[in-house]
């Protein structure tokens, strides 16, 4: 089997150019031409991995023609990972930019991100405008990237990371094409049930208008509950000072406006984020097809370009319904980040705790917290997320006595961040530099998201972040890097899990399709008779990803799975 071929569409027309590659990335033969991308791939089933500029440029066209690719190498995605590893995250990552750097020429800026186009689902996954690079330039960039992999801190791990994220690009394109099953009629019934009738002219629906009137009546004056500044001012007039209008802060207050205001905020979010307009824009032919962006955050977590796919409220999940005779296999990785910490820190005690498929926090509490599961959970999540003061400090001390290597691992990452140094995930994904940092490594703070969100399980910890930059604050950067090494390594594991699951489903000839993924949850849509095999494939993929990512450790990566007809019934 020929290992790798480079492939690119011709600048004009439907043709394609391609060439075989040696292991070092240089051409192993002459450049050839085919009448189309589809013909190029179909005529060479022996190719093990296709090398191309961007998966978004090539793969949707192949999928539309019924052509599936097992493996690829995404040059522009690899460029971003390599730039990050070299401490240069943020520099232009296009193939044209990489080629210009090789030639010591002016480096073109990357094109701006393409806006989502919900009213044109067929073109949603089309790539944005790209700065052109000739085929010979693409080959030179690829060969140079192979050399740069060899210079990485852990070359083998870095190669695995770029391969895994390229696999993620294939999966993202396939999930977009398959779509998440969505019943528009059920969605409309839900909206009517929750929000009431719609008024002409696009104003607030009946239930929101009623709640707005209740809020105003409670304050004795007209208040716009959709305007936080108006709400804060109204409470101030009532002698109550608010820092924000977050739900958990409001619920601590004793005031008649609180109950209708909290209800309004919840329904207003549904109306604006997943209301009738969203349904009209994003659901076509019984499917919701967002554009997934692997590695969309600095930690490697996925994001989406429009559609809010990763923030579907539980009540709206009632509209996610399997096709007749099919089922949704919904799988959640159990305590993924604590298990990842065990694997990357090589702490013997924590690896032993994480070496069982049952509840990790219960085992942890039996070992170090006198059977108090809540304290055990808070302690471990506090070590990962940076709660190192107050009660968190006491819990951390107990954790440090029992699991010193695990705590030392995240402590060192935090110290590196405070000192302005870079930290890496297990496979080599690298944190961004502090904002404005020079050679001395001092200055600003890269952080994921302006404000943390409370965890749904009530632990008070935020489970996720999106790219952003905060002020110049060493301690805050330390909290960021403390979490980055764990959460980023978990994202690396998730990529390998998805790749293993995709391969297994395909090799078994199943009709099952990956249709959804977010952080630690995956959904497979499959015929009812395949559900048991899919469940086993997910379990096996989790363990295989652990072995491939972290080597031989006793750590297990179990899933809680549910086979349901409706997404909302999985939890």
N, C-alpha and C positions, 0 to 999 in steps of 0.2 A: 504494500500500500504506500503510495506517495504521501509523504508527511504533510507538506504545506505547499499551497499555491497562493500567490497574490492575485487579487481580482479587483477590477475597477470598471465602472461604466465609462464609455467614451464620452468626451465633452459634448459631442453632437450626435444625435440619433440614438438608436436603441442598442448599439453594439457594445461589446465589452472587450477589455484587454486583460491578459493574464500571463503568468509565468511561474514555473516551478522554482522552489527556493531550497537552498542548502540549509543545514542546521544553524549556520552563523547568520542566516538571513539574506545572504547574497544570492543573486539569480543562479539557478542550476541549469538553465537552458534559455532558448530564445523566447522573446515576447511573442505571444500569439494573439489572434483576434477571433472573436466569435460574433455571430449576428446579434446575440442578446445575452444578458446576464443569465437568464434561465437556461439557454442552450449551453453556456459555458459550464454551469454547475451540473446540469443533467448529463452531459457527455463525459463527466469525470467523476464517477461514483467512488473511485479509488482514493480520492483526496481525503485526508484525515482532518485537515484544518484549513479553512479559508482565511486569508489575511486581507483585510480591506480597511479603507479609511474610516468608515463609520457604519455601524450596523443599521442605523436609521436610514442611511442612504441606500442600502442594498437589500436588506432582508425583507422588508415589507413587500417589495416587488416579487421576490422569490415566493413568499408565502401566498401572495395573491394568485400565483400560478401553480400552487400546490406543491412547491418544492421546499422541503425541510432540510436544514443544515444541522449536522451533529455538533460541530465545533467551529469556532471562529476566533480570530484575534482582531480586536478593535484597536486600530493604531491610535486614534485620538483619545480613547479612554485610557489606553496604556500610557500615553504621553502625560496625561494629567496625573496618574499615579506616580510615574517616575519623577515628574517635576516636584510633586509633593515630597517624595522620598529625598530629593536633593535640597529640600528647604526652599523651593521656588514656587510653591503653590500660589496660584493667582496670575502667573505669567500665561500668555496665550498658549493654548494647548492644541490648536488645529494642526493638521499635518503640514499645511502651508507654513505655519509659524515654525514648526520643528525643522522644516527643510531650510527656511531662511536662516535659522540659527546655525545650521550645519555649514552654510555657505557664507557666514558672516555678513549677511545682508540685512536690511531693515526688516524687522519682524512685524508682520501685519497683526492687527488686533483680531480677536475672535469676533465673529458676527454676533449681534445681540441675540439673546434667547428668543425663540419664536413663540408668540402668544398662542395659547390654545384656541382652537376654532371649533367650539362645541356644535355649531349649526352645520358643520361640514365634516361628519364623522369619517367619511372615506379618506379625507386628506389629513386627519388629525395627526397621524404618525409620520407625515412627510417631514423630511429634515428641513431646517431653515437654510437660508443662504450660506454658502460656504466659499471661502477663498480657494480658488482652484490650485491644485498641485499636480504637475505632470506625473505620469506613471513611474518614470525613472526616479522622480523625487520621492514618491511613496516608497519605492524599494530602498532608497538610501536611508530614509527615516527609519524604516523597519530594521534594517541591518544595524543602524546605530543604537536603536533601542535594545537589541539583543546584547550589544556590548555594555550598555548602561545597566542592564540587569545583572551582568557579571560583577559590576562595581557596587552593587547594593550590599547592605550590611549582612543580609542573609539571602544570597542570590536564589537559592531554591525556593524559599518562601515567597520571594517577590515574584518569581515566575508563576507560582501557584496563584498568587493574588490576581495578577493580570489575566490569567486564564479563567479564573473563577468569575471575575467581573465581566469578561467578555461573554461567558456563558449566561450571566445575568442579563446582558443586553439581548441575547437571543430569546430568553424566557420572557422578558418584558414585551418584546414584539409579538410573541405568540399569545401572551395573555391579552394584549390589546385586540388581536384579531379574533380570539375566541370569545372574549367578552364575559362579563359576569351576568348570569341569568337574572332578569329583572322584569317583574310584572307591573306594567304601568297602571293597569286597572286597580291592583291592590294598593299601589302608591297613592293614587287619587282618592281611594276610599279612606286611607289613613289620614291624608291631609284634611279631608272633610270632617273626619272624626275629631281630629286634634284642633283644627283651626276654624271650623265652621265655614259658612258661605263666603265666597269672594264678592267684593263690591265692584261695581263698574268703575273704570278709571285706574285700576291697579293699586288702590289703597289697601290698608291693612284689612285682613279678613275679620269676620265678626268677632271671634273669640279674643283676638288681640285688641280690638277696639274696646271690648268690654273690660278687659283687664287694665287697659290704659285709663279708662274711666274710674275703675276702682282705686288705682294708684293715686290719681288726682284727688279723689274724694278723701282718701286717707290723709293727704297733706292739706286739704282745704283750699287748694289752688290748682290751676292747670299745670301739670308736669309731664314732660315728654319722657317716658321710660326708656325710649331707644337712644336717648342722649345722656351718656354718663355724667357730663358736666351739669346737666339740669337736675339729675338725681342727687348728686353730691350737694348741690346748692340747696335743694329742698330739704335734705336731712340737716344741713347746717342751720337752716332757719328753725328747724325743730330742736336745735341744741345738740345734735349728734354729728360728730366729726367722722368722716369716712376717708380712708386712704384710697379705696377703689370701690368699684361696684361688683367685685367678684362675688359669686354666690356664697362661698363659705364665710366671707366677711359679713355679708348682709344677714345671713341666718343667725349670726350671733346677736343681732339687735332685737330689742323689744319695741316694735312699732307696727301699727296696723298696715302700713304700706309694704312690709316685707313680703308677706305671703303672695299677694298679687304681683309684686314686682319680680320675685323669683320665678313665678309661673310664666310671666310675660317674657322674661329673658330666655327661658328654655324654648318656648314656642316661637319667639322671634327668630332664634337661631335656626330652627327647623324651616321656618318660612323663607328666610333669606338664603340659606345654604342648600336646602333640599326641598324647596317648595315647587309650585307648579311650573315656574320658569325653568328651574333646574331640570325637571322631568322632561319638559319639551326640548331642552337643549341637548341633553346628554343620553337619553335612552332611545335607541332605535332598534326596531325589529326584535324586541324582547331581550336586548343586551345593553349593558352599560360598559362602554369601552374607553376608559381613561388611558392617558399616555403615562406609563410608568417610567420613572427615571432612576435606574440603579445608581447607587453612589451619589444621590442627589444632595446629601448632607456631607459635611466634612468627616463625619464618623463612619460613612459608608452606608448609612440607612437610606432606604428608598424614599423618594417623594413622587408626586405626580404633577403633571402639567395640566392644571385645571380639573374640575370635576369633584374635588374633595374626596377622592376614593378612600383615603386613609383616615377619614373622620366621619364615617357613616354612623349616625346615632343608632342605638340599639332598636328604638321603636321603628325606624325606617328600614332596618334589616328585615322586617316582616315582608318587604316587597321583593327580597332576594329569594326566589323560589326556583327549585330545580325543575327541569323539563319533565314532562310526564314520563314515568318509567325510569327516571334518573334520580340521583341523589347528590347532595353536597357532603363531602367529607371535610369537616372543619377540624384542623389540628392546631393546638397551641403548644409551643415548647414550654416545658415545665421548669420554672426558675432558671431560665437560660443564662442570665448574666452571672449569678453566683456560681453556676457550674463552669462557665467560661473562666471566671477568676481562679477556680480550683485548678483548671488545666494549665493556664498560663503562668501561675505562680509556682506550680509544682509543690504546693504545700501538702505534705503527706496526710495530715489530719483532715484537711478540707477535701482532698481528693478521695479519701475513704468515705467521708460523708456524702460526697457527690457521686460515689460509685454505685449508688442504688437508685432504682427507678421510682421509689416512693417519695413522699414529701421531704424535701431537703431541709426545710426549716424545722420540722419536727425532730429529725435526726440531729440537727445542729443544737436544738434546745436541750436534747437529752445529753449531749456531750459537754455543753458549756454554760447553759442558762437554767439549770434545775428544772427542766421541763417547761419553761415559759416560752412558748413558740413565738408570741408577739415580740418579746424582747430580743429573741434570736434573730427574727426577721429585720427588726429595726436596726440592730447592730450591724448585720451584714450589708444591708442596703445603705446604712450610714457610712460604712467604710468605702463603698463604691461611689456614692453620690456626694460625699463630703460633709455629712453632718457630724462634726467633730468637736462640738461644744455642748454644754449642759448635760442632759441625760445621755445624749449621743456619745459624749466623751467617756462616761462610765461604761456604757455598753462596748465601746471600742476597746477599752482597756481589757475587758473580759475576753473579747475576741482575740486581742493580740497575745494574750497568755496562751491560748489554746492553738491558735493558728498564726504563728508569728510570720511565716513566709508570705502568706496571703496578704496580711495587713502591710508588711514591708513593701510588697510589690506596688500597691496603690499609693502608699506614702512616698515612695521614690518617684513615682510619676507626678504626684502633686508637687514635690520639691523641684523636679525638673521644670515644671510649668512656672512655678514661682520665680525661678531663676532665668526664665526666658528661653530655656532649652526645648528642643523638639522631643516629642515622644512618639512611639510607633505602636501599632497593633501587633499581634503575634506574627502576622504575615507581612507586615511592612507598610501598611497604610499609615501616613504620617500626619501629625497635627499641623495646623498652619502656624506660621510665626506669629508672635505677638504683633499687634498692629503698630506699625511704625518702627519695629525693631531693627536695629542696625547690627553691625558685627558683634556688638557687645551683648546682644540678645535682650536688651531692655526695651520697654515701652508697652504698647497697648495689649489688650486682652481679646483673643478670639473666643467667642462664646456662641453656643447654639441656641439662639432664641432670646428674645428680649425678656421673657418672663417664664419661669417653669410652670408647668401645669400639674395639678395634683393627680396622683395616681388613682385609678378607678377603684383599686382595692382598699383605699382608705389609709394607706401607709404614710401618706404625706410626701412621698418622693415622686419626682418627675421621671417618667419613663420615656424619654426621647427628647431630641432637640433638633432644631433646624439651623442652617448656617446663619451666622450673624456676628457682629463684633460689638463689644462693649467697651467701657472706659478702661483706662490704664490702671489696672488693679491686680497686683501680683497674687493676692490670695484667691481672687475669683478665677484667675487663670489656672492656679493650682487645682481648684475644684474641677475646672474643665478638663485638665489633662489627667487627673485622677480617674474621672469617669471615661475619658476617651479611650484609654488602653483596654478597658473592659468592654464598653459598648461597641467600640470599633472592632475588637476581636470577635464579639458576638455577631456583628454584621458580616465579617469574613466567613465565620462558620455557617451562617444562614445561606450565603451564596453557594457554598459547597453542598449544603443540604439540598437546595433547590436543583442544582446541577445533577446530583445523584438521583433525586426523585424523577426528574425529567428523563434521564437516561433509562431508568428502570421501567417507567411507564411505556416508553417507546419500544424498548427491547422485548417487552412482554406482549406487544401488539394490542395493547388496550385502547379503547376509545376514550378513556379518561383524559381530561384536559386540566392543566393548571389554569385557574381563572382569577386567583387573587392572592396577594401576599403583602403583609406588612409586619416588619420587624420580627415577631416571633409567632406569627399566625399564617397558615397557608390554607387555601381552599382548593379542593379538586372536585370538578363536576364530572360525574361518571354514571354509566348505567348502574342500576341497582345491584345487578349481579356481580359487578366489579368492586363494590365498596369494601368488602373484606380484604381483597388483594391490595387495594389502594392504601388501606389502613396499615397493612403490614409493610408496604413499600415506604410509607412515610417513616415508620419506626426504624426500618433498616437504613434509610437515608440519613436520619439523625445520627445514628451510631457511626456510619461510614464517614460522614463529614467530620465527626470528632476525631476519628483515627487519622484522616488525611490532614486535617488542619494542625492538630496538636501532638500527633505521634502516639506512641503506646502509653496511655495513661488508664487508670481504672475508672475515669470519669464517664458517666453515662449521660446521654442527652435524650430523655424520654419525652413523649408527647401525650397530652390529653386529647383524644379524638372523639368526635361525635358524627354519626351518619344521620343526616336530617334532610327533610324536604325544604325547610325554610332556615335561612341563616340565623334568624332570631332565636330559633329553638336550640341552638348549639350551646348556649350559656344560660 
